[in-house]
Amino acid sequence: MLICYGFCGSFCNFERAFAELEKLISLGHSIIPVCSYHFSATDTRFGKAEELMKRIEEAVNCPIITTLSGAEPVGPKLKPDIMVISPCTGNTLAKLACGISDTPVTLAAKAHLRNRRPLVLAVASNDALSANFRNLATLYEKKNVYFVPLCQDDILKKPSSLVCDFSQLEDTIAEALDGRQKLPLFV
């Protein structure tokens, strides 16, 4: 299976997202990697952008899409079976809900959805139950958009935060390919 795998800037969740990418590779899936501008250029306490990018390229054995012109062919030419955005930040969630495609990841998603193929979102957002809740609901109702099951990661310190259960990505992909949302959505 050909999977377009998008990384966004929820840097504290990179290791979990990367572990799931490695699982997909070990199962024999081919990966088209795409990264948001912030992910590909921001050094954080969770790692330097250049090192994270190198890890991804070495794992998938191909260059990462980091530009709009590189992302545009995802739908019309490359035609992946499915696209995953993991982690999917609140910023990316909002852009997808509003039809904004001004980053490599959001443009790849738009190009992919044109082919009526499934898009799986592995959300990690500190404001998913506040400012981004309506965007989550908008996308939940959208055809061909599926979510990795979500939970509150710290109800006391971050009561509006939701993070997906990254370990359910593979099962969510299988359900999405059959046109079903993996349930329960909230765990």
Backbone as CSV, one residue per row, in Angstrom:
resi,resn,N_x,N_y,N_z,CA_x,CA_y,CA_z,C_x,C_y,C_z
1,MET,0.841,-1.170,0.000,0.000,0.000,0.000,0.891,1.241,0.000
2,LEU,0.466,2.259,-0.699,1.183,3.530,-0.755,0.507,4.509,0.203
3,ILE,1.272,4.998,1.182,0.756,5.901,2.208,1.498,7.235,2.137
4,CYS,0.754,8.309,2.033,1.343,9.636,2.196,1.272,9.938,3.689
5,TYR,2.431,10.227,4.304,2.507,10.411,5.748,2.982,11.826,6.036
6,GLY,2.107,12.638,6.612,2.424,14.031,6.904,2.779,14.262,8.353
7,PHE,3.834,15.018,8.587,4.251,15.406,9.930,3.986,16.893,10.126
8,CYS,3.369,17.233,11.267,3.175,18.633,11.632,3.873,18.898,12.961
9,GLY,3.819,20.143,13.420,4.658,20.604,14.514,4.297,20.270,15.935
10,SER,3.591,19.210,16.229,3.399,18.796,17.619,4.651,18.023,18.028
11,PHE,5.704,18.770,18.280,7.039,18.191,18.443,7.126,17.195,19.597
12,CYS,6.368,17.416,20.668,6.425,16.501,21.808,5.851,15.125,21.456
13,ASN,5.140,15.022,20.346,4.571,13.747,19.920,5.322,13.114,18.751
14,PHE,6.444,13.708,18.358,7.177,13.186,17.214,7.576,11.723,17.406
15,GLU,8.109,11.375,18.556,8.595,10.004,18.765,7.472,8.989,18.596
16,ARG,6.281,9.290,19.106,5.151,8.367,18.951,4.716,8.272,17.490
17,ALA,4.681,9.400,16.803,4.305,9.397,15.389,5.344,8.651,14.557
18,PHE,6.615,8.875,14.874,7.691,8.217,14.139,7.674,6.710,14.371
19,ALA,7.373,6.278,15.595,7.284,4.840,15.891,6.197,4.177,15.043
20,GLU,5.080,4.867,14.864,4.005,4.311,14.031,4.415,4.275,12.560
21,LEU,5.152,5.287,12.118,5.685,5.275,10.755,6.578,4.061,10.555
22,GLU,7.457,3.799,11.510,8.353,2.638,11.412,7.567,1.327,11.357
23,LYS,6.470,1.228,12.105,5.634,0.020,12.057,5.060,-0.175,10.662
24,LEU,4.561,0.918,10.080,3.986,0.827,8.732,5.031,0.387,7.717
25,ILE,6.243,0.904,7.855,7.332,0.508,6.960,7.651,-0.974,7.145
26,SER,7.695,-1.427,8.401,8.016,-2.835,8.672,6.955,-3.779,8.111
27,LEU,5.742,-3.287,7.921,4.679,-4.092,7.321,4.747,-4.103,5.797
28,GLY,5.723,-3.381,5.245,5.938,-3.393,3.800,5.255,-2.279,3.029
29,HIS,4.704,-1.308,3.736,4.038,-0.204,3.048,5.068,0.790,2.521
30,SER,4.782,1.371,1.367,5.618,2.426,0.804,5.111,3.764,1.327
31,ILE,6.047,4.660,1.622,5.694,5.927,2.254,6.147,7.110,1.406
32,ILE,5.233,8.066,1.236,5.558,9.382,0.679,5.546,10.338,1.865
33,PRO,6.705,10.811,2.325,6.712,11.709,3.478,6.510,13.167,3.078
34,VAL,5.744,13.878,3.883,5.530,15.302,3.666,5.529,15.988,5.033
35,CYS,6.164,17.163,5.109,6.280,17.872,6.382,5.807,19.309,6.242
36,SER,5.214,19.804,7.316,4.802,21.205,7.340,6.047,22.093,7.389
37,TYR,5.850,23.351,7.056,6.971,24.294,7.113,7.549,24.366,8.526
38,HIS,6.671,24.428,9.523,7.151,24.538,10.908,7.940,23.298,11.307
39,PHE,7.441,22.140,10.939,8.141,20.907,11.312,9.527,20.857,10.684
40,SER,9.611,21.207,9.437,10.879,21.066,8.717,11.906,22.147,9.039
41,ALA,11.507,23.187,9.787,12.438,24.290,10.016,12.605,24.713,11.475
42,THR,11.933,24.059,12.402,11.954,24.514,13.785,12.731,23.561,14.683
43,ASP,13.744,24.097,15.337,14.480,23.339,16.348,13.766,23.538,17.685
44,THR,13.572,22.444,18.419,12.905,22.521,19.720,13.673,21.671,20.727
45,ARG,13.202,21.651,21.960,13.834,20.806,22.971,13.621,19.326,22.669
46,PHE,12.735,19.019,21.721,12.480,17.635,21.328,13.344,17.194,20.153
47,GLY,14.146,18.099,19.627,15.053,17.740,18.545,15.258,18.873,17.557
48,LYS,16.350,18.781,16.843,16.655,19.746,15.787,15.947,19.305,14.507
49,ALA,15.387,20.276,13.799,14.621,19.993,12.587,15.435,19.159,11.602
50,GLU,16.675,19.533,11.380,17.508,18.817,10.416,17.672,17.343,10.793
51,GLU,17.847,17.074,12.085,18.013,15.685,12.537,16.720,14.887,12.401
52,LEU,15.589,15.505,12.730,14.302,14.826,12.588,14.021,14.507,11.122
53,MET,14.299,15.469,10.273,14.088,15.262,8.836,14.977,14.130,8.317
54,LYS,16.218,14.101,8.765,17.140,13.050,8.340,16.642,11.677,8.781
55,ARG,16.120,11.588,10.006,15.582,10.314,10.495,14.440,9.821,9.616
56,ILE,13.562,10.737,9.235,12.427,10.356,8.387,12.929,9.890,7.028
57,GLU,13.808,10.675,6.400,14.323,10.310,5.074,15.036,8.966,5.088
58,GLU,15.812,8.702,6.136,16.499,7.414,6.230,15.505,6.273,6.410
59,ALA,14.453,6.503,7.166,13.456,5.454,7.409,12.674,5.110,6.149
60,VAL,12.296,6.137,5.381,11.461,5.895,4.205,12.270,5.731,2.923
61,ASN,13.539,6.094,2.984,14.450,5.946,1.844,14.007,6.761,0.622
62,CYS,13.529,7.967,0.878,13.207,8.893,-0.215,13.148,10.307,0.347
63,PRO,13.247,11.321,-0.505,13.214,12.700,-0.015,11.836,13.079,0.528
64,ILE,11.842,14.009,1.469,10.606,14.501,2.072,10.074,15.666,1.247
65,ILE,8.776,15.680,1.058,8.130,16.816,0.399,8.051,17.958,1.412
66,THR,8.650,19.088,1.067,8.688,20.240,1.977,8.217,21.535,1.319
67,THR,7.699,21.442,0.099,7.259,22.632,-0.630,5.853,22.431,-1.179
68,LEU,5.204,23.532,-1.503,3.878,23.437,-2.118,3.952,22.771,-3.486
69,SER,4.957,23.124,-4.264,5.069,22.514,-5.597,5.354,21.015,-5.493
70,GLY,6.031,20.601,-4.440,6.273,19.172,-4.235,5.027,18.437,-3.778
71,ALA,4.148,19.121,-3.039,2.947,18.491,-2.491,1.807,18.389,-3.493
72,GLU,1.744,19.295,-4.442,0.610,19.328,-5.382,0.405,18.013,-6.137
73,PRO,1.451,17.296,-6.555,1.228,16.039,-7.288,0.722,14.863,-6.452
74,VAL,0.602,15.028,-5.130,0.178,13.903,-4.302,-1.127,13.306,-4.813
75,GLY,-2.113,14.113,-5.114,-3.390,13.594,-5.600,-3.382,13.181,-7.058
76,PRO,-3.038,14.098,-7.967,-3.183,13.775,-9.390,-2.144,12.811,-9.957
77,LYS,-0.921,12.807,-9.430,0.135,11.958,-10.009,0.516,10.779,-9.120
78,LEU,0.770,11.048,-7.843,1.295,10.010,-6.958,0.206,9.053,-6.469
79,LYS,-0.982,9.539,-6.262,-2.176,8.770,-5.926,-1.980,7.728,-4.815
80,PRO,-1.648,8.187,-3.594,-1.539,7.228,-2.492,-2.895,6.587,-2.181
81,ASP,-2.842,5.398,-1.605,-4.070,4.716,-1.201,-4.728,5.427,-0.028
82,ILE,-3.897,6.013,0.828,-4.384,6.689,2.017,-3.372,7.757,2.411
83,MET,-3.844,8.792,3.103,-2.932,9.782,3.659,-3.161,9.839,5.154
84,VAL,-2.056,9.956,5.887,-2.070,10.079,7.339,-1.377,11.386,7.704
85,ILE,-1.965,12.144,8.607,-1.278,13.306,9.173,-1.086,13.000,10.653
86,SER,0.184,12.811,11.019,0.507,12.359,12.372,1.850,12.917,12.809
87,PRO,1.891,13.808,13.762,0.749,14.357,14.474,0.069,15.472,13.675
88,CYS,-1.225,15.592,13.889,-2.014,16.659,13.268,-2.280,17.717,14.333
89,THR,-1.693,18.868,14.164,-1.833,19.959,15.134,-3.184,20.661,15.001
90,GLY,-3.506,21.474,15.997,-4.709,22.290,15.933,-4.676,23.249,14.758
91,ASN,-3.507,23.770,14.448,-3.357,24.676,13.309,-3.718,23.965,12.005
92,THR,-3.197,22.768,11.823,-3.501,21.996,10.616,-4.968,21.592,10.596
93,LEU,-5.509,21.207,11.743,-6.924,20.855,11.847,-7.798,22.018,11.387
94,ALA,-7.478,23.225,11.847,-8.249,24.413,11.476,-8.143,24.699,9.978
95,LYS,-6.942,24.574,9.453,-6.761,24.835,8.019,-7.545,23.835,7.179
96,LEU,-7.499,22.563,7.546,-8.247,21.550,6.799,-9.750,21.812,6.870
97,ALA,-10.237,22.183,8.055,-11.670,22.441,8.219,-12.132,23.635,7.393
98,CYS,-11.250,24.602,7.199,-11.602,25.816,6.454,-11.161,25.781,4.993
99,GLY,-10.599,24.676,4.552,-10.181,24.558,3.159,-8.935,25.351,2.815
100,ILE,-8.098,25.613,3.792,-6.861,26.362,3.557,-5.734,25.368,3.273
101,SER,-5.065,25.561,2.160,-4.010,24.622,1.764,-2.715,25.379,1.471
102,ASP,-2.183,26.029,2.511,-0.996,26.865,2.325,0.275,26.272,2.928
103,THR,0.252,24.989,3.258,1.457,24.296,3.710,1.586,23.023,2.883
104,PRO,2.769,22.417,2.832,2.895,21.163,2.083,1.924,20.082,2.568
105,VAL,1.703,19.984,3.887,0.814,18.947,4.415,-0.637,19.219,4.031
106,THR,-1.107,20.456,4.199,-2.508,20.744,3.873,-2.764,20.675,2.370
107,LEU,-1.799,21.070,1.564,-1.980,20.953,0.112,-1.976,19.487,-0.317
108,ALA,-1.101,18.675,0.271,-1.101,17.243,-0.042,-2.443,16.626,0.340
109,ALA,-2.988,17.021,1.491,-4.289,16.495,1.925,-5.390,16.903,0.952
110,LYS,-5.376,18.161,0.530,-6.379,18.631,-0.435,-6.254,17.855,-1.747
111,ALA,-5.028,17.707,-2.219,-4.798,16.983,-3.474,-5.240,15.525,-3.344
112,HIS,-4.976,14.932,-2.177,-5.353,13.541,-1.933,-6.873,13.378,-1.873
113,LEU,-7.549,14.272,-1.166,-9.004,14.170,-1.035,-9.734,14.358,-2.360
114,ARG,-9.092,15.045,-3.304,-9.711,15.176,-4.642,-9.966,13.819,-5.263
115,ASN,-9.146,12.832,-4.905,-9.297,11.475,-5.451,-10.286,10.636,-4.642
116,ARG,-10.940,11.267,-3.663,-11.921,10.585,-2.807,-11.314,9.389,-2.085
117,ARG,-10.096,9.577,-1.628,-9.385,8.549,-0.866,-9.352,8.974,0.600
118,PRO,-9.193,8.021,1.522,-9.247,8.355,2.948,-8.053,9.146,3.465
119,LEU,-8.380,10.068,4.368,-7.404,10.881,5.083,-7.571,10.572,6.567
120,VAL,-6.496,10.127,7.225,-6.530,9.796,8.646,-5.778,10.877,9.415
121,LEU,-6.441,11.427,10.433,-5.847,12.478,11.248,-5.532,11.939,12.641
122,ALA,-4.262,12.032,13.020,-3.803,11.647,14.354,-3.595,12.943,15.139
123,VAL,-4.669,13.438,15.719,-4.697,14.763,16.340,-3.889,14.801,17.636
124,ALA,-3.156,15.890,17.798,-2.468,16.222,19.047,-2.552,17.740,19.167
125,SER,-3.503,18.209,19.980,-3.759,19.648,20.048,-4.162,20.068,21.453
126,ASN,-3.521,21.109,21.957,-3.850,21.626,23.284,-5.182,22.357,23.326
127,ASP,-5.751,22.685,22.161,-7.024,23.408,22.162,-8.128,22.681,21.404
128,ALA,-8.019,21.358,21.306,-9.002,20.582,20.547,-10.399,20.616,21.173
129,LEU,-10.473,20.837,22.478,-11.781,20.905,23.138,-12.206,22.345,23.417
130,SER,-11.502,23.295,22.827,-11.887,24.703,22.973,-11.907,25.338,21.589
131,ALA,-10.929,26.146,21.250,-10.930,26.884,19.981,-11.030,25.981,18.760
132,ASN,-10.506,24.768,18.827,-10.515,23.882,17.664,-11.630,22.840,17.683
133,PHE,-12.487,22.872,18.687,-13.527,21.850,18.773,-14.454,21.879,17.562
134,ARG,-14.814,23.087,17.106,-15.701,23.166,15.937,-15.009,22.629,14.683
135,ASN,-13.676,22.791,14.593,-12.952,22.259,13.440,-12.911,20.730,13.483
136,LEU,-12.759,20.184,14.671,-12.813,18.737,14.840,-14.176,18.217,14.391
137,ALA,-15.245,18.884,14.840,-16.602,18.474,14.471,-16.840,18.618,12.966
138,THR,-16.358,19.708,12.390,-16.516,19.914,10.941,-15.862,18.791,10.158
139,LEU,-14.655,18.419,10.550,-13.936,17.369,9.827,-14.509,15.981,10.104
140,TYR,-15.065,15.790,11.301,-15.674,14.503,11.624,-16.840,14.213,10.687
141,GLU,-17.527,15.245,10.262,-18.670,15.097,9.362,-18.266,15.039,7.889
142,LYS,-17.012,15.280,7.585,-16.555,15.338,6.197,-16.292,13.938,5.656
143,LYS,-16.748,13.697,4.475,-16.540,12.394,3.825,-15.047,12.142,3.606
144,ASN,-14.633,10.926,3.862,-13.264,10.448,3.650,-12.248,10.979,4.652
145,VAL,-12.712,11.589,5.751,-11.814,12.034,6.813,-12.092,11.183,8.047
146,TYR,-11.027,10.624,8.619,-11.142,9.711,9.758,-10.143,10.123,10.838
147,PHE,-10.468,9.801,12.077,-9.627,10.170,13.205,-9.113,8.939,13.932
148,VAL,-7.843,8.995,14.325,-7.320,8.019,15.264,-8.015,8.344,16.588
149,PRO,-8.536,7.338,17.318,-9.239,7.611,18.575,-8.455,8.532,19.511
150,LEU,-9.219,9.393,20.180,-8.660,10.491,20.976,-8.928,10.331,22.462
151,CYS,-8.058,10.945,23.266,-8.299,11.020,24.709,-7.703,12.322,25.239
152,GLN,-8.190,12.728,26.413,-7.607,13.892,27.075,-6.298,13.431,27.703
153,ASP,-5.236,14.150,27.426,-3.936,13.693,27.910,-3.597,14.190,29.306
154,ASP,-4.155,15.298,29.738,-3.906,15.809,31.082,-5.093,16.685,31.478
155,ILE,-6.107,16.070,32.077,-7.362,16.784,32.334,-7.229,17.916,33.341
156,LEU,-6.223,17.875,34.187,-6.056,18.938,35.181,-5.235,20.114,34.663
157,LYS,-4.102,19.835,34.046,-3.232,20.916,33.579,-3.598,21.428,32.187
158,LYS,-4.203,20.555,31.365,-4.564,20.938,29.997,-5.970,20.407,29.682
159,PRO,-7.005,20.974,30.297,-8.352,20.417,30.158,-8.939,20.494,28.748
160,SER,-8.377,21.286,27.862,-8.886,21.398,26.484,-8.054,20.592,25.492
161,SER,-7.071,19.860,25.987,-6.145,19.139,25.125,-6.655,17.740,24.783
162,LEU,-6.480,17.366,23.528,-6.749,16.005,23.076,-5.523,15.490,22.341
163,VAL,-5.195,14.234,22.589,-4.118,13.566,21.876,-4.630,12.191,21.461
164,CYS,-4.350,11.827,20.237,-4.807,10.526,19.766,-4.021,9.410,20.448
165,ASP,-4.578,8.221,20.383,-3.881,7.022,20.839,-3.091,6.514,19.632
166,PHE,-1.855,6.955,19.511,-1.036,6.644,18.333,-0.984,5.143,18.046
167,SER,-1.082,4.313,19.082,-1.002,2.858,18.880,-2.184,2.318,18.079
168,GLN,-3.231,3.122,17.906,-4.391,2.687,17.125,-4.341,3.145,15.666
169,LEU,-3.223,3.702,15.246,-3.119,4.204,13.869,-3.335,3.092,12.842
170,GLU,-2.659,1.978,13.003,-2.770,0.891,12.018,-4.219,0.406,11.898
171,ASP,-4.906,0.223,13.024,-6.308,-0.208,12.989,-7.201,0.867,12.377
172,THR,-6.903,2.132,12.646,-7.690,3.234,12.073,-7.529,3.260,10.557
173,ILE,-6.316,3.022,10.081,-6.079,2.962,8.637,-6.914,1.848,8.009
174,ALA,-6.917,0.672,8.635,-7.689,-0.455,8.099,-9.175,-0.118,8.029
175,GLU,-9.701,0.493,9.085,-11.118,0.879,9.090,-11.398,1.941,8.018
176,ALA,-10.520,2.927,7.916,-10.708,4.010,6.944,-10.717,3.475,5.519
177,LEU,-9.856,2.520,5.243,-9.831,1.924,3.898,-11.142,1.208,3.572
178,ASP,-11.873,0.789,4.621,-13.190,0.177,4.437,-14.322,1.193,4.591
179,GLY,-13.958,2.493,4.695,-14.963,3.545,4.774,-15.610,3.702,6.136
180,ARG,-14.931,3.255,7.199,-15.494,3.344,8.548,-14.555,4.083,9.491
181,GLN,-15.157,4.820,10.420,-14.415,5.469,11.495,-14.137,4.435,12.579
182,LYS,-12.888,4.354,13.054,-12.548,3.483,14.174,-13.241,4.009,15.419
183,LEU,-13.975,3.137,16.087,-14.733,3.515,17.270,-14.276,2.710,18.473
184,PRO,-14.438,3.231,19.682,-15.000,4.545,19.972,-14.033,5.653,19.597
185,LEU,-14.576,6.810,19.257,-13.747,7.932,18.869,-12.996,8.496,20.079
186,PHE,-13.679,8.549,21.230,-13.039,9.047,22.448,-12.823,7.887,23.404
187,VAL,-11.561,7.704,23.810,-11.227,6.581,24.693,-10.766,7.097,26.047
